[in-house]
Amino acid sequence: MSAQLITLYVAEAVRRRVVAGGSERGDVPGWVMITVMSAALVLAILIPFRETIVDAVQEALDSVTNAPAQ
């Protein structure tokens, strides 16, 4: 694809957006659903494996803070 063709494609996309007047505001309910589902997924993973995750993070922090000086 040539640079001129890409420039024309981008210019047409911008023109269509300006002509539309920014009438698209986005799908707010969709973003709310994605956020809620992400939080539910985090909780679904965290609840059964909380102790294991805390132990792993604590062990990693201990290995970094208690590492011998070189």
C-alpha positions in Angstrom: 0.0 0.0 0.0 1.5 3.3 -1.0 1.9 6.3 1.3 -0.5 8.3 -0.9 -3.2 5.6 -0.6 -2.8 5.5 3.1 -3.1 9.3 3.3 -6.3 9.2 1.3 -7.7 6.4 3.5 -7.0 8.3 6.7 -8.3 11.6 5.2 -11.6 9.9 4.3 -11.9 8.3 7.7 -11.4 11.7 9.4 -13.9 13.4 7.0 -16.5 10.7 7.8 -16.0 11.3 11.5 -16.4 15.1 11.1 -19.5 14.7 9.0 -21.0 12.3 11.6 -20.6 15.2 14.1 -19.3 12.9 16.8 -22.7 11.4 17.3 -21.1 8.1 18.5 -20.6 8.4 22.2 -19.5 4.9 22.9 -21.2 1.9 24.5 -21.3 2.8 28.2 -23.3 -0.2 29.3 -20.8 -2.5 27.5 -17.9 -0.9 29.3 -19.7 -1.2 32.6 -20.4 -4.9 31.9 -16.7 -5.5 31.0 -15.6 -3.8 34.3 -18.0 -5.8 36.4 -17.1 -9.0 34.7 -13.4 -8.3 35.2 -13.9 -7.6 38.9 -15.9 -10.9 39.2 -13.1 -12.8 37.4 -10.5 -11.4 39.8 -12.6 -12.4 42.8 -13.3 -15.8 41.4 -9.5 -16.4 41.2 -8.6 -14.6 44.4 -11.1 -16.3 46.8 -10.1 -19.9 46.4 -6.3 -19.2 45.9 -5.9 -16.3 48.3 -3.6 -18.1 50.7 -1.5 -19.4 47.9 -1.2 -16.0 46.2 -0.3 -14.3 49.5 2.3 -16.9 50.3 3.9 -16.6 46.8 4.0 -12.8 47.0 5.4 -12.9 50.5 8.1 -15.4 49.5 9.0 -13.3 46.5 9.3 -10.2 48.6 11.4 -12.0 51.2 13.7 -13.4 48.6 14.3 -9.8 47.3 14.6 -8.1 50.7 16.7 -10.9 52.3 19.0 -11.4 49.3 22.7 -11.4 50.1 24.6 -8.3 49.0 26.9 -8.8 46.1 
